Amino acid sequence: RLPASARPAAGSLAGSAFGAGAAMLAGAAVGSCRRSRANGSKASTAVVRRARGGAKDYYEILGVSRNANEKDIKASFRKLARQWHPDVNKEPGAQEKFQDIAKAYEVLGDAQKRQRFDQFGEEGVRGGGGPDMSQMNLDDLLGDVFSQFFSGGRGGMGGMGGQQQQQRRNPRGPQKGSDLQCDVDIPFETACFGGEVPVNVRREEPCGDCSGKGMKAGQENKTCRQCNGQGVVMQVMQTPIGVMQTQQVCPTCQGACIDPSALCGGCRGKGTKPEVKKVSVKVPAGCASGNQLRVRGEGDKGSKGGPSGDLYIAVKAADSKEFTREGFDIYTESEISAWDAMLGTQVVVNTIDGNAEIKVPVGTQPETRMRIRNRGVPKLGKQGQRGDHYVTVKVVVPRTLTAKQAELVRELKASNEKVVFAS
């Protein structure tokens, strides 16, 4: 390893390598390295170590060896990106760590940059100014970020490949309306047997001033003059390693491709305006709290002729003062006298769809639960099937007795008849 005094200063190396004599110095360095390899491995090692005298070792940052192939480098970058991206890692210093990882991949993921780094170290790739991937969505980053930012064919580095037109969503074309969701209280009877419920929905409706087109009459084809209707503008910068070409949203039209003077004043070019509309929601029989209903086409209206979104209704079924509902079954209580419990009787019970008569057998005990089949709530999505109605018998014991009643009870108690009590 050469002593520090013998190493060229960063500024002098960068200035000489990438100034007027860049090609000459690069050729001399490569030639020197090749000649050293021909004369012996020790000299070759000395040249390489001197060339890698930069402050950061990108191979070490990515955790790969110096002879790692493109697949290994990409796999290591993806793993580290998931670990250190600011969206998922909130530790102090995570963003700086991720920026180092992104810079390391920017260099090692590009064959020409990697070659310069191997020869000249960090100074050989300084000044390029790659994209700030810490501001990117992690899913996008791990998707096609490699081809978008580091391949030469997408307008990234000038001089490393022809620029290709990226496919972008046309902001002037039809746009689908957004889906909406709201909570709706459904009456108890409607939830059981179905029906229609009116719901007031605040949603986007087509603008009446421009008929939903978003532009003033007669100016539908007036495009933005700064970006020529592309929605983006290109910036070209001369850097020490070549021409850097970047793309950003047009500051004049904000990517809409339309001249701002042609936009409709009522909706500001959106094509829709918020309004409150009454929507009739059809509720199927058997709905319960927690169910979600979908009403197609009743969400935000699409702009510029686009399709409408959907409306999602989160059901909140109201309670009943008389009935208790559990799933598709109904529960009520019915009071009978002690005499009727002993002797048996007929009781009329009110169900959710009318009265029903049940037979109380002799010797019915308190809290006995009796079932009336198929008189509960219709089962959602199962035509012709219903739950059951359960009646809990409440035996009422008289608090006071007349003299004659008390005498009769005492006679019954003293009688020789054998009374069987429930256990």
GULO-418444 format. One record per residue: z, y, x of N, C-alpha, C in turn; residue in one letter. Coordinates in pm, whole numbers, plus 32768, in hexadecimal, padded with zeros to 4 digits. Each point is the difference from the previous one (the first is absolute). Example, Ala and Ser with C-alpha at 12.3 -4.5 7.8 and 13.67 -1.06 7.14 Angstrom:
BEGIN
830C7DC78527800080777FA780008078805AA7FB880697FDD8006807780528049806D7FB3S
***
This chain:
BEGIN
80007F878056800080797FAA8000807B8058R7FAE80647FE07FF880778052807880597FE5L802E804880658070805D7FEA7FD680707FA3P8065803F7FC67FE480687F9D7FB18072803BA8019802180817FBA8070803F7F6C7FE58010S7FDC7F7D80077F737FDE80137FB57FF57F7EA804980007F8C7FBE7FF37F7F7FC880867FD4R7F8A80027FC67FC5807F7FD4804D80377F89P800B80817FFA804580417F917FB37FE87F7FA804C7FFF7F907FC07FE17F807F9180627FE0A801B808180157F9C80657FDE7F857FF48057G80137FE680837F8C7FF780577FAC7F867FE0S80437F907FDF7FB57F877FDF7FB480137F7EL804480367F9C7FBC80147F7F7F908064800FA801A806C804A7F998066800F7F897FCC804AG80167FB4806A7F907FCE804E7FB97F8E7FBBS80507FAA7FBC7FC37F8B7FBF7FAC80287F8AA802E80657FB47FBB80207F837FC6808C8000F7FEF803B80727FBD8080800A7F6C7FEC8017G7FC8805480557F6F7FF880187FD97F808046A805A7FC980567FDC7F87804B803B7F837FC8G800C7FF67F7A80417F8C7FC37FB67F7F801FA7F7D80017FEF7FB37F86801680097FD38090A7FFA8062805E80047FDF808D80847FBF8025M8071803D7FD380847FCA802480157F787FC0L7FD67FF17F8380117F7F7FBC7FB27F948049A7F858021802A7FB17F9F8049803F7FDF8085G80368066804580407FE78081807B7FA87FF0A804F801A7F94807A7FB17FEC7FDD7F6F7FE5A7F9D7FE97FAB7FD97F777FE27FCA7FBC807CV7FB08049804B7FCB7FC7807A806B7FDE8064G80658059800C806D7FE7805D804C7F837FD9S801A7FF17F7D804A7F8C7FD07FB17F80801AC7F7E80047FE97FAF7F8A80147FFB7FDB8094R7FF2806580527FFB7FE2808F80847FC88030R806B80327FCF80847FCD8027800F7F6F7FD8S7FCE7FDB7F8A80097F757FD57FAC7FA7805DR7F918037802F7FAC7FAF805980417FEB8087A80528063802C80407FF5808280827FB37FFBN803D7FF37F8D807E7FB77FF98051802B7F89G80567FA77FD2804C801A7F868069806B8015S803A800E8075806B806380167FCB808D7FEDK7F8D801F803B7FC980867FF17FDF801D7F6FA7FCC7F9E7FBB7FE080117F73807C80207FB0S806D7FBB801C807D801A7FB98030808D801BT7FF4802F807A802E808680237FB2806A7FB3A7F7D7FEF7FF67FAE80617FB6802680027F6DV80117F887FC680217FF97F718087803F7FE5V80637FE68053808580397FEB7FFB80988009R7FB28032805C7FF48091800C7FBE803A7F83R7F997FBA7FCF7FBA80317F8A805A7FFF7F86A80627FA77FFA80597FF67F8B807F80508011R7FF880678048807A804B801B8028805E7F92G7FCF7FEC7F84802380587F9180917FEA7FD4G802C805B7FA3808C7FFC7FD6801C7F8D7FA1A7F9C7FD37FB380177F997F9C7FA57F88801AK80397F8A7FED7FB37F85800E7FE37FCD7F73D7F8480127FD27FDD7FDC7F7880077F6A7FEAY7FE87FB28068800F7F6E7FF180907FDD7FE3Y805C80428044808E7FE57FEA802C802D7F75E7FCA80717FD2802480327F7B7FD77F9D7F93I7F897FC5800D7FD17F9F7F9E80347F74801BL803E7FEC807580387F7E801F7F987F96801BG7F928026803F7F967FA180207FE680048096V7FC47F9680307FDD7FFC808E7F8180518019S7FE3801A80817F8E805380227F7B7FB97FECR80047F7D7FF67F847FB77FE57FF97FD37F6EN804E803E7FA97FFE7FDD7F717F7880227FC4A7FD27FAC7FA37F7F801C7FC08014805B7F87N7F9180257FC28003805F7F9180517FCA7F8AE7FF67F7E7FE6804A7FC47F91809680078016K802D7FE4807A80908006801E8035808E7FF4D7FB08061802F802B808D7FF8800C802C7F6FI7F9E7FDB7FB1800380287F7380767FBE7FB7K801A7F81801B806E7FB97FBF8086803E8025A801080258080807D803F802B801380887FBFS7F92804C7FF6800980837FC080297FF47F6EF7FC47FA27FB780227FEF7F7380947FDC7FEFR80327FAC8056808C7FD77FF8805D8076801AK7FE1804D80688055807280217FF2806F7F99L7F8880107FC77FEC80687F9A80567FE57F86A80077F817FD780567FDF7F8D8093801D8020R80277FEE807B808D80108025802880928010Q7FA6805380348027808780277FC1806E7FADW7FAB7FDF7F9F7FC2806B7FB1806C80507FB6H7FF680857FFF806880547FC080167FE27F6DP7F9E7FC27FBD80127FDF7F7280687F937FEBD80117FA98064805B7F8F7FF0807680048060V7FF8804F8067806B800880648036808E8003N807B80117FD4803D80857FF8805F801B8074K7FFD7FAB80678059801580727FD5807D804CE8061804580407FDD807380537FA37FD48072P7F98804C80147FA27FE1806B7F937F9F7FD8G80007FCF7F827F9A7F9F7FD77F75803E8000A7FF7807D7FD47F7D80407FFB7FC68013808CQ8055802980607FD0800F80897FD57F7B803BE804D7F987FE07FDE7F7B802F7F7A7FD47FC7K7FEB801A7F807F847FD87FC17F89804E8039F80148080801D7F94804F803B7FD87FC88088Q80627FD2804E7FDF7FC180807FAF7F807FEAD80297FB27F9A7FB97F847FE17F71801E7FD5I7FF080667FAA7F7A80257FD17FA9802F8073A8039805180597FB4803180737FD87F8C805CK805D7FA280127FE17F8D80557F8E7FAE7FC5A7FFF7FED7F7D7F937FB37FC57F7D804E8001Y800A80857FEE7F87805380067FB97FED8085E804E7FF2806A7FC57FF180857FD47F6F8018V805C7FA27FEC7FE17F7580217FA37FC07F9BL7FF780387F887FA57FC97F9C7F71802E8012G7FE8805B805D7F7A8032801C7FDA7FD5808DD7F907FB8800E7FDB7FC580807FEE8069806DA7FC080727FDF7FE880668066808180458029Q8055801F7F9D8080803F802280577FA38052K7FFE7F807FDA80527F9F80497FD47FF88092R7F7D800580177FCD7FFA8088802E807A8050Q7FFB80777FC2802D8078804880957FFC801AR804D7FC87FA0808F7FF6801480207F9F8072F7FB77F92800580177FA1806D7FE1803D8088D7FA1805F80057FD8803B807F8054807B8024Q801C80567F9D803F8080801E808A80117FC0F802E7F9D7FB58081800D7FBD7FF9805E7F89G807180397FDA800680577F8A7FAB807C800FE7FF1803280797FAF807680167F6F7FE77FDAE7FD37F83800B7F757FE27FE17FDE80087F6DG806580007FA97FE780067F70804980747FC0V80328059804C804A80737FCA7F9E80667FC8R802980417F947FB1806E7FC97FAA7FD97F8AG80007F7E7FD97FAB7FD87F908036802A7F7BG80877FF47FEF803D802A7F827FD67FA97F8CG802C7F847FFC7FDD7FA37F95804180257F7CG7FE57FB67F998036801D7F7B80967FE87FF9P804580507FAD80907FEF7FEB80157F977F95D80127F84802A800B7F927F9F80897FFB7FC0M8060804D802F808380007FBF7FFB803D7F75S7F95804B7FE27FF1803C7F7C7FAF7FA87FA3Q7FD47F8D80317FAE7FA77FAE80577F9D7FB4M7FCD7FD77F8C80417F957FB47FFB7F7F804FN806E7FB57FFF80087F8880527F9A7F987FD6L7FE77FF27F7C7F9D7F9E7FD47F7480248033D7FDF80847FF87F7E802A80337FF87FEC8096D8070801C804280037FF580917FE47F72802DL803B7F9F7FBC7FEE7F7480277F847FC37FC0L7FB7804F7FB27F867FCD7FC37F898019805AG7FB7806D7FE47F8880188050801480758060D807C801B80288017806E805C7FBA7FEA8084V7FF27F8180277FC27FE480817F6E802D8001F7FB77FDB7F977F7480257FFE7FED80947FE2S805D803C7FB47FEE80897FD7801980638071Q80627FE180558025806180667FD57FD9808DF7FF17F8080197FE97FD9808A7F777FC4801AF7FAD7FEE7F9A7F797FD280197FA780788012S7F957FF080427FA98072801B7FA380207F90G7FF97FAD7F987F9980117F9C8029804B7F86G807A803D7FFC802B80477F8880208091801DR7FBA803880598015808E80168081801D8046G80387FA6804E807D801A80457FE780448084G7FC27FBC80637FE6803A80827F6B801A800FM7FDB807D80197F76801F80197FD47FC38083G7F847FD480077FCC7FC5807980207F6D800CG804B7FC57FA180237F7280077FC37FB37F8CM7FA5803B7FB97FBF7FB97F917FD380637F98G7FA17FD97FAE7FCD805A7F9B805F800D7F8CG800480757FC3805880187F8E7FC47FC27F84Q80547FC17FAF7FD67FC57F82804480497F8EQ7FBB800A7F94803680447F8B80687FA87FBDQ807B80327FF480697FB47FBD7FEF800A7F69Q801C7F917FC07FF97FFE7F6F807C80417FC7Q7FEB80657FB1807080497FC67FF080017F68R8070800A7FC07FFE800C7F6F7FC680877FDBR7FA380027FA27FBE807B7FD9805B80507FA5N803680738031805D804D7FAC7FBB80457F8CP7F7A800780037FB980427F947FDC7F9D7F91R800F7F8180197FDC7F9B7F9D80707FE67F9DG7FE97FA57FA280667FDF7F9C807E7FC88041P807380297FCB80817FD28034804F7FBF7F8DQ80337F898017804F7FB97F9B808480487FE8K802980067F828080803D7FDF80767FA9802BG8071803E801280777FB8802C803F7FB37F8DS80417F91802180507FB77F9E8083804A7FE9D80327FFC7F86807E80427FDD80647F997FCCL807F8020800D80697FA87FCC806C80547FBFQ80337FD27F8F806B80487FBD805A7F9C7FB7C807D80277FEC80617FAF7FB57FFB80297F6DD7FFB7F9E7FA87FF6801C7F71806A7FB07FB5V804C80457FAA80637FBF7FAB7FB97FC67F85D80107F7F7FEB7FC07FBA7F90806B7FDD7F98I7FEB80227F8180627FDA7F9980157F697FFCP80777FD67FD480257F737FFF7F9D7FAD7FAEF7FDF802E7F8A7FA77FB37FAA7F747FF7803BE7FD1806D803C7F7A7FFF803C7FFA7FA18077T806C7FFC804F80037FA480717FFE7F6F7FD0A803E7FE67F8D80047F767FCD7F7B7FD67FC3C7FC780557FAB7F8B7FD77FB27F7F8045802AF8008805D80617F878044802E7FDF80787FAAG7FA2804F802E7FD680787FB97FC580648061G7FF0807B7FD37FCA806A80548067806F800FE80078036807A805F806B801F7FB48074803CV8011807A7FCD7FBD8075803C804B802C807EP7FB6801F8068803B802B807E7FBA807E8030V804B806680217FC7807A80387FF57FEF8098N7F87800E80337FE67FEA808E7FC4807E803CV803B802D806E7FC68070804B7FA37FC5806AR7F80801B7FF27F9D7FC380587F8F8062801DR7FAC7FDB805E7F8B805180237F927FE87F99E7FCC806E7FC97F927FFC7FA17F8A804E8039E7F847FDD7FDA7F8D80498033800A80957FE5P7FDC804F8063800680927FF57F96802E7F9EC802980537FA07FA280327F9D7FA5806C8037G802B804580687FAE806D80377F837FCE8047D800D7F8D80427F8E7FCC804E7FD27F787FCEC80347FD57F8C7FDE7F7C7FC780217F8F805FS806780138052802D7F96805A7FB27FF68081G7FA2805B801A7FAF7FF880798045803D807AK805E805C7FE88049803E806E7FBA8076803FG7F8780227FD17FB4806E803A7FCC805D7F93M7FE5807A80277FCA80617FA27F737FD87FD6K7FDD80297F887F7B7FDE7FCC7F948038805BA7F9E7FAD80217F91802A805280197FFA8096G80797FDB8029801F7FFC808F802D7F75802CQ7FD27F9A7FB9802B7F77801D7FD57FD0808AE7F94803780337FCB7FD18081801E805E8074N805A805C7FED80208060806980657FC28060K7FD27FE0807880567FBC806080438063805FT80677FCE8042804A805380617FA380218075C7FFF807F80287FA7802B806A80357FDD808BR80837FF3800D80357FE480867FE77F6F802AQ800F7FA17FA27FED7F7380247F7E7FC77FC9C7FAF80557FBD7F817FD57FC680117F8B7F9EN806D80037FB780177F997F9C802F7F7B8036G802B7FFA807E80307F84803A80957FEB7FEDQ804A806C7FEA80917FF57FEF804E7FFD8081G7FBB7FF1807180417FFD80827FAF80548061V8043802F80677FBE804B806B801D7FB98083V7FA2800B805C800C7FBE808280248067806AM80547FD7805D8024805280737FDE7FB3807EQ7FBE8043805D7FD97FC3807E804880478071V80457FB28053804B803780707FD27FBE8081M7FF1805480687FDE7FCC808380817FDF804AQ80107F82802980787FD580477FD87FC78087T805F7FEE80597FDF7FCB80857FBF7F777FFDP80177FB37F947FC77F7A7FFD7F857FF87FA7I7FD080717FD07F8A7FFF7FAC8010805B7F88G7FAB7FEE7F9F800080527F8880527FBB7F94V806580497FCC80537FCB7F937FD1803D7F7DM7FE37FAC7FA07FD0802C7F7E80647FD67F95Q803480607FB680647FE47F997FCF80317F78T803B7FCA7F997FD980207F77807C80257FB0Q7FF7806B7FB18071802A7FAF7FCE80347F7AQ805D80047F9F7FDE802F7F7A7FD480918005V7F99801F7FB67FCC80897FFE806C805E7FCCC8022806A804D806A805C7FD47FD680587F8CP7F7F800E7FE77FD180577F9480097FBC7F78T7FC97F867FF77FFD7FBA7F7F806A7F947FF5C80507FEA806A80697F9A80017FC97F757FE0Q7F867FE6802F7FC67F7B7FEF7FB87FEB7F7CG7FFB80677FAA7FC07FF17F7C7F69800C8007A7FCB8031806E7F6F800F80167FC2806E7FABC804E80467FB17FCD80647FA28028808B802EI7FA5805F7FEE8020808B801F8071802E7FA2D806E80328036807280287FAA7FDA80627F92P7F9B805280167FD980627F9A7FC07FBE7F86S7FD57F82800F7FBF7FBA7F9080617FAF7FACA807D7FF9802980627FAF7FB6802580417F7CL801A7FAD7F9D802C80307F7D80898041800CC800D80767FC4808080478008806C7FC17FAAG7FD97FB97F9680637FC67FA780497F89803CG7FB67FAB8049803E7F88803A7FFD80008097C7FCB806C803B7FF7800F80917FB17F8D8041R7F997FD97FBB7FA67F9B8038802B7F707FE8G80727FEE7FC280317F777FEB7FB67FB87F90K7FD6804A7F9C7FBB7FC47F8E805C7FDA7F8FG80828005801580617FDF7F97807480628002T8043800B7F8E807880547FF5806B7FB37FB4K808280178020806B7FB67FBB8010802F7F6FP800A7FA07FA68019801B7F73805A7F937FC8E8041801E7F8E80547F9E7FBB7FB07FC57F8DV7FF27F7C80007FB57FBA7F9980587F977FBDK7FE97FEB7F8080497F987FB77FAE7F7F8004K80417F9780307FBE7F7E800D80487F9B7FA6V7FB47FB47FB4803A7F987FAB80057F7E8050S80797FCE801480157F878050801A7F8A7FA3V7FB17F98800D80127F887FAF80677FA68042K806C7FE47FB6806E7FAE80337FF57F747FC5V7FF37F9A80527FF97F777FCC80887FCE7FD1P80017FA27FA3807D7FC77FCE80487FB5806FA8085800F800280527FBA8063801A804D807FG7FDD80818006801980518077809680118016C80248010807D808D80148023800880658072A8076803380178014805E806F7FD97FBD8084S7FB8804B80507FD17FCB80807F6F7FD47FFCG7FCA7FEA7F877F727FDF7FF87FAC807B8020N7F877FE980317FA5806E80207F7C7FEB7FB7Q7FD680697FBA7F837FFC7FB57F9780528048L7F867FD17FFD7F91804780407F9E80307F96R7FE7808380017F9F803A7FA47F8A80308053V7F937FB97FF87F8C801E80557FC180867FDAR7FDF804D80687FB6807C7FEC805180757FCDG80857FF17FF78053806C7FCC80528044806DE7FDB7FEB807E80408049806D7FB780838017G80068034807B7FB6807B801F7F6B7FE87FEDD7FBD80617FC57F6F7FF67FF17FBE80148089K7F967FB580187FB9800D807E7FBC8088800CG7FF58031807A7FBE808080167F6D7FEA8020S7FAE80607FD57F707FFF801E7FBC7F807FD0K802B7FD17F8A7FC07F8C7FC5803A7F7B802AG806D7FFF804B803D7F84802D804D7FBB7F91G801F7F80800F804A7FB67F998091802E7FF7P803C7FE97F8D808B80287FEA805F7F968039S8077802C802180687FA4802A80427FBF7F88G80617FAB801880467FB97F95808C80397FEDD80387FE87F8B8088802B7FE080587F857FF7L806D8000804B805E7F9180008080802C7FB9Y80297FB27F9E8076801F7FAE80717FA18026I806E8039803080787FB1801A805480007F81A800F7F8B7FC3803F7FF47F7D80988008800CV803A80517FA9809280047FEE801C7FE67F6CK801D7F837FDD80177FDB7F75808980327FD2A800380437F8F807D80367FCB80597F8F7FCBA808280187FFF80607FA07FC9800A80107F68D80387F9B7FBF801680037F70809680027FE4S802680487F98808D80047FDB802D7F7D7FBEK7FA47FB87FC480237F887FB47FE57F80804DE7F987FFF80527FD77F8680458013800D8096F801F7F8E803E80047FF780927F907FA3802DT7FAC8035805A7F8D7FB2802C80157FCD808ER7FE67F82801580007FC380857F817FAF800EE7FA28038804B7F7E7FBF800A7FB980077F7CG7FE17F8C7FC77FBE7FFD7F7D805F7FD27F92F80817FF0801D80647FD77F9E804F80787FCED802F7FF47F84804F80697FC0808A7FC97FE0I806680538013808A7FD77FE8804280647FA0Y80467FC77F9A804E80517FA280837FB77FE2T805780437FB480807FC57FD5800980067F68E80497F9F7FC680127FFD7F6F80907FD87FE3S8042804D7FAA808C7FE67FDE80097FAD7F7FE805B7F9B800280207FB27F8880987FF67FF6I80307FE47F8780927FF37FEB802F7F788031S80827FF68012803C7F81802A7FE87F937F98A7FFF80287F7D7FEA7F9E7F977F727FC88008W7F9D805D80197F767FD2800C7FED7FA9807BD80488021806B7FF57FAD807880357F747FE6A806A7FF77FAD80387F7C7FE27FAD7FB57F9AM7FCD80467F9B7FBC7FBE7F917F687FFA8010L7FC98056805C7F6F8007800F7FC480647F9FG7F8C803A80257FC280667FAB7F708019802AT7FBC805B7FBC7F7A80308022800B80938029Q7FBF8024806D8007808980347F7280388011V7FED807B7FD57F8080468013800880528080V7FA17FE880587FFD804480837F8580598009V8012807880347F91805E80147FC07FE58088N7F7F7FE080027FB77FEA807D7FA280768018T7FB47FFB80707FAB807280227F89800C7FA0I7FE37F987FB37F93800B7F9F802A7FD27F74D807D80257FD9802D7FE47F78807A7FA57FFDG802E7FE57F8480787FAE7FEE7FE07F6B8008N80667FB6802C7FF77F6E800580867FC77FD7A7FFF7F907FB7807C7FC27FCF80217F858055E807E7FFA802D802B7F8C804F80777FBF7FBAI80107F7E8019806D7FB27FC580717FF38065K807680297FD580777FF2805480467F807FD6V80087F9D8055803A7F7E7FD9809780087FF1P80387F9C7FBF80917FF77FED80467FF68087V806E804B800C804F7FFB807A7FC380478076G7FAE80637FE67FC4804C806E806D804C804BT7FFB7FF680848066803F80537FD5808D802AQ8062805580217FE1808780307FA67FFB807DP7FA58062800D7FA4801080717F957F938005E7FF17FB57F937F927FA07FFD7F7B804B7FFFT7FA37FD480527F7B804080087F9A7FA87FBAR7FB9803C7F9E7F9D7FB87FB17F758039801DM7F997FAC80017F7A802980267FA07FFC7F8AR7FB1806B7FF87F9180057FA07F807FFD8053I7FB87F947FF87F8B7FED80567F8D805E7FD9R7FB9802F80687F85804F7FF1801480807FAFN8076803C800B801780817FC08026806A8067R7FDD7FE4807E80198061806A7F868056801CG7FF2802F807A7F94805A80287F837FAD8020V7F8A802C7FD37F847FBD80297FF47FFE8098P7FD57F8F80367FF77FF280917F8180438034K8014805580647F93804F80387F937FA58038L7F8780157FD17F8E7FB580327FF57F737FCAG80597FD67FA47FFB7F797FC87FFA800A7F68K7F8880047FCF7FEB80157F71803D7F8F7FADQ804A80287F97803C7F9F7FA680877FCC802CG802F8023807780817FD08030806780717FFBQ807B7FD97FD9806C80637FF580817FC68036R805A805B802080857FD7802780527FDC7F85G80837FE9801280597FDA7F938064806F7FE2D803E7FF57F8B8069805D7FD880857FB27FFFH80628031804A80827FBE8009806980557FB8Y80527FBD7FAC806980427FB380877FC9802DV80578059802980877FDA8027805E80167F89T80447F957FD6805780077F8A8088803A8027V802780697FBC8083803E801280577FE17F85K806A7FB0801380597FD97F92806C806B7FF0V8007803B7F88805F806D7FE5807A7FC57FB7V8074800E803D807E7FD27FC4804080777FB8V80287FEF7F7F803B80707FB58084802F803FP801080828008807A8038803A807480047F9CR7FE2800E7F7F806880047F987FDB7F9F7F8FT80667FCA7FBE7FED7FA47F918053802D7F88L7FCE7FE47F898050801A7F88806A7F937FF6T806080137FA9806C7F9D7FEE7FC87F797FD6A7F9E80017FA77FC77F837FD37FB37FBB8070K7FB48052804F7FB47FC6806F805D7FC38068Q806A8045801D805F7FCD8063803F7F7E7FD0A801E7FF77F7F803B7F867FC97F9E7F8B8009E7F83801A7FE47F9A7F96800B7FEF7FCF808FL8006805B80607FF37FD9808D80777FA98027V807A80267FD280767FB180207FF87F767FC1R7FCB7FF97F867FF17F7E7FBF7F9E7FA8804EE7F93803F80317F9F7FB5804F803E7FCF8081L804E8050803C80417FDA807D80637F8F7FEBK804580057F8F80677F9B7FE57FC97F817FC2A7F8380037FDB7FC67F8A7FC07FF97F8C8061S7FF17F8C7FC77FF97F8680537F737FE68037N7FA280597FDE7F797FEA80327FFE80128099E7FB27FA8803C7FF6800680927F9580678025K80278062804B7FA5806A80297FD67FE4808FV7F7C7FFE80187FCB7FEA80857FD98088803DV803E8020806F7FE4808080447F9D7FE88071F7FB3806480187FA17FF88070804C800C8081A7FD17FB280658043800680827FCF807A804CS
***
